[in-house]
Amino acid sequence: MLQYPELKIIDKAFNLLAVIDTYTSFQGERSLWEVGKLELHIGLKDQGSNALQIGNLVMIDEKRIWEITGVRMTEDDHLSLMVTGHELKGIFSQRVIIPDRKDDTHFFGWDRFPDQGDATAEEIMRHYVEKHAVNPSESNRAFPALNMAPYLGRGMRAVWSERFKRLDETLRDIGEYTGMGYTVTAQLTDERFVFDVIPERIQTAGSEHPVIMSVDFENIENIEYRQDVTRDVTVAYAGGAGEDENRLIQAVSRSPDDAALAGYERREAWQDCGSVDNINDLIYEAQYRLSQMEPSETLTCSVLPNSSFQYLIDWDIGSVVTVQSKELGIEQAKKITSVKEVYERGKVQIIPTFGKRNKNILDEIRKTEVVR
């Protein structure tokens, strides 16, 4: 059973600054594709509170680490301190995908990987992290002590092109398209941070290590299920290079066998893919965009403290498990895409989310910022 954890506060030089166990509330989220959030409440005069400064790290263990990005001190009936932050991998929001230089003052082209053929999702993610955060051509862009985990050739095969987009958003998009997650962990003994991917783990009913989450099995409660087809598109007409009747245009569907290509189930949209002048590249770009316009389906629940399946041991983000609810009529294989840990008022809550995040207006704005 999970207990209130001690929180170790370290700086990015791996100096231990404090150990805190007197906080009144801790909420820490880890996410497969997004960057999980942190919120911590403590008395301003409590031991170790002076170490809770912007840039320092809050750590439960080497896998669960958050960077402090905000501090709020309050003087009212109590002297209180609230710090907010994000998972350590949020550092990638500080880097942009910059194409190679043409000369000292000009950038050009795309950062495309690989140049020919395709590569695993792991290799694609590693390319962008290595080039723009670990070993960039401009040394000032490197994060000190950040290293790469060994390459293991995991994930589906694809190609990717990007330019002038934040690195964290690029990794998120690659992850959502390929199903591969990513993380940054710490190795305290070696004093280094490590980038690695999070592969999918199939743990559905009938697998070698099945995890079945069900109210009937008394291991979850408070199930909420949402489904929305507002953004759903099944057929896209994608426009590439050229003008008017000479423009390169291709019709693309999610799958040639998709049953939702006719009648009321057919949902069409136009996609402006900029200056893509190769038919194969245009089809790939259109299919990627279609993957971002699928029906929204998310499910959240709370894992009971004495659950038969233990968080971090039996399951974690990236696990594909079976979720059952007879009352809601649900029995589905679902990927765990984020987990929030809440420790407050003497209670422990572990809240997994299944499925992709719900899109919002910011996604629509981002789509107009960069043509991949």
N, C-alpha and C positions, 0 to 999 in steps of 0.2 A: 504493500500500500504506500502511495506517495505521501510524504510528509512535507511540512514547510521546509524548503531547502535553505541552507546558508548561501548567501550571495557574496562571491568574491569580487572585489573591485580591483582591476589592474589597469595600468596604462599600456600604450602600444609598444613600450619597450619591455613589457612583461614584468614590470615591478608590481608586487602585491602591495596595494595601498590600504586595504581594509577588508574585513570580513563582517558582514551585516546579517543579523538575524532578528532585529527588532522592528522591521518594517510592518506597517499596518495593512498594506495592500501591494500585491505584485501581480501584474498581468504581462505575460510574455508570450508572443506569438512567433511561430516558425512556419514558413511557407515554402511550398515546392517551387513556385514560379515567381510569386510576388516577393516583397521584402516585408517580413513580419515586424510588428510594432512592439514597443515596450512602454509600460507606465508603472511607475514605482512611487509609493507614498511612504514617508518616514518623518519622524520628528526632527526638526532642524537641529536640536541639541543632542540627538541620539549619537551613540558612538559610531564612527565611520561615516557620518553624513557629510563631513567636509571633503571626502574623497569623491562624492557624486558631482563631478564637474564635466562640462561638455568635452567630448573627445575621449573620456575614459570608458572602460568596458565593464559591463555587468555580466558576470559569468556564473551559471549554475554548474556546468561542467564544460569540457572542451568542445562539445557539440552545440551547447546552448549558450550563445553569447550575443549580447546586444551592445550597441554603441550609444552613449548618451548624446543627444542632439539638442535637448531643451531642458531648462531648469526654471522652476517657479517657486519662490519663497513667499510665505504668507505670515503676517503677524495679525492674529485676531485673538480668539480665546486660547488658541494653541499656536506655538511656533511650528509651522509645518513646511515640509519640502516635498515637491513633486518633480520627478524627472521623467522625461519622455525620450524615446529613441527608436532605433530600428535594429534589426539583425545586423551582425557584422558585415554580411554581404552587401548591405546598403552602401558601403564605400564605393561600389561600382556606379552609383548615381553621380559620382564626382568625375567620371571620365566619359568622353564622347568618342564615337567611332570616326576616326580621322583618316581619309584616304591618303595614299602615298603622295609625297610632294613632287610637283613638277619642277619647281625651283624654290628659292628661299621665301617667296611671297605668294605662291599659288599652290592650291591643292586641286586635284582632279580625279575623275573616275570614281570607282566604287571599291570598297574593301570586299572583294568577292572571294569566297572559299568553298571548295577548292577551285583552282583555275580551270581544271578539266575534270570531268567525271563528277563523282559525288563522294561524300565522306560520312562517317557516323556522326550522330548528334553530339556525342562526347567530343569528338575531334573538332567539330565546328565551334562548340562553346569554348574549348581550350584555345583555339586559334585567336578568338577575339580577346580573351582574357590575357593570354600571353603577349599579344601585340600591343595592347592598349593599357595594361595595368601591371604586368610582371616584368616584361623585357621590352619596353617600347624603344623606338629609335631615339627619342628624346628622353634622357635619363630622368628629368624632373617629373615625368609622368608616371614613373614606377612607384608602387607602394612598397616601402621598406619591409623586409621580412616576409613578404607574400611569395609563396611557392606554389608549384603545381603538384597535385597528387599523381602517381603513376598512371599512364594511359592504359586502359583495359579494353578499348574497342567496343564500347557499349552504345546501344541506341539504334534507331532506324537510320537509314541512309538518306541524305538530302544534300542540297546546295544552298548557299545563303549569300546575299548581297546586302550591304548596308553602308550608309554614309551619314555623318553628322547627327547621329542618334545616340542618346545616352546608352552606356554599356549595360546598365541594369535592365533597361527596357528591351534592348536587343536580346539579352539572355532570357528574359521573360517570354518574348515572342518565339524564340527558338524552342523554349521549353514547352509552351502551350501547343506548338505545332507538332513536336516530336514526342511529347510525353515525358521528356527527360528533365528532372529538376537539377538544382545546383545549390551549393552551400560553401561557406568559408568557416573552417574550424581552426582551433588553436592547438599547437603541440607545445606545451609549456616546457617540457624538458629540453626540447631543441630550440626553444624561443623562436618559433616561426608560425605564421598563419598559412593555411593550406586551402587552395581552391580544389573542389572536387564536384563531380556530378552525382545526382541521386537517381539511380535507375529504378524502373518500375519493379515492384515485387508482387507477383500474383499469389494472393492468399485467400482466394475464394473457396467456397465449399467444393470439396473434391480435390483440392490441390494438396501438396505435400504438407504444408503448414497452414491449414485453413483458419481464418478468423471470421466468425459469424457474429455480427452485432445485432442484437434483437432485444426488444422489451421483454419478450417471452423468456429469454434466457437470463433476464435480470442483469444485463451488463451495460445497458444504455437507457436513457430516458430523455424526455423533452425533445422528441423528433420534430423537426420542421422541414417540410419538403416544398420546393418552389419549382415551377416550370413555366416558361414563357417563350412563345414563338414570334414575338414582335420583331426581332432582328433576323429571323431565319431567312436565308436565301438558298435556293437549291440550284439555280442556273444563273451564271453570270456571263454577260457580254463584256469582254475585256478589250480595251483600246490601247494600242501601243504607239509606235512611231508612225509619222505621216499625218496628213491632213485630209479632211473631207472624205471623198470616195476612195482616196489612195491610202487611207489609214489602215494599218494592220489591226484586224479585229478577229478575235476568236471567241466562240461560245464554249463555256466550260461548266461541267456539273461536278458535284462532289464525287459521284460514282456513276459509271456507265450503267450499273444495275440498280441505281437508286429508284425506288418506287415512287418517290415524290417528284417526278419530272413531268407529270401530266395533270390536267384538270385543276381542281381546287388545291391540290397539294403542291403544284408548281409555283415557285416564288422567284421572280426574276429581278435582276438588278444590273445596273451599268457600273463598270469599274474602269476608272481612268488610271492606266498604268504608265503614264508618262511617255518616255522615249524608248521603251523596250522594243528593239527591232528584230529580235530573234523569236521565232514562233515557239520553240521549246521553252525559252525563258519566260515568254508571255503566259503560256499555259501554266507553268510552275507558279508564277506570281499570282495568277488568278486563283489557282487552287489554294495557295496559302491564304489569300484573303477570304475565300469561302470558308476555310477552317475557323476564321474569326467571326463568322456570321451564322453559326449553328444555333439551334434552339438552346436557350438558357435552362439549365437544370442543376440545382444545387440542393444539398441536404445537410443539415447540421443536427447535432445531438450532443448530449452530455454523457460522458462515460462514468459509470458508477464506481466509487472508490474501491470496492471489493470485487471488481470485475474479474471474470475468468481469464480475460486476455489483458496482459499488462502493457501499458504504454512504454515505448522505447525498448521493450524486450520482445514482445510478440508482434507489435505493429508500430508504425511510425509514418511520417509523411512519405509518399511514394508507394505505400501498400495499397493494393487493390483487394478489397475485402467484400464479403457478402453482407448487405444490410437488409434486415427484415422488419416489417411492421404489418401484422395482419390487419390492424385497425385501419391503416392508411392504404392497404392493398399494395404494399411495396415489397419486392424481393429482387434486389438488383446487385450486380457487381459494381462497386463504386471505388474510385481512387481517392485516397485521402490527400488533399491538396494543401491543407494548413491545419495546425493544431495550436490552440490557445491554452496556456496554463494560467489559472487564476488561483491565487492564495490570498484570502482575506476573510476577516471575521471568523477565524478558526476553521474555515472550510477550504477544501481543495476541489477545484473543478478542472477537468480536462475536456476541452470542447473541440472535437475534430470537425472539419468541413470537407464535404465530398463534392468533387466536380469543379468546373471552372468558375472563376469569379463572375459576378454579374457586370456587364458592360455599363458604362455611363457616358455622359456627354464628353468627358475628358478623352475617352477613346476616339470619339468622332473627331475631336480637334487634333489628336495625335496623328490620325490617319492622313490629314492634310499636310502635316509637317514634312514628311519624308516619303519619297517614292523609292522603294527598295530596288 
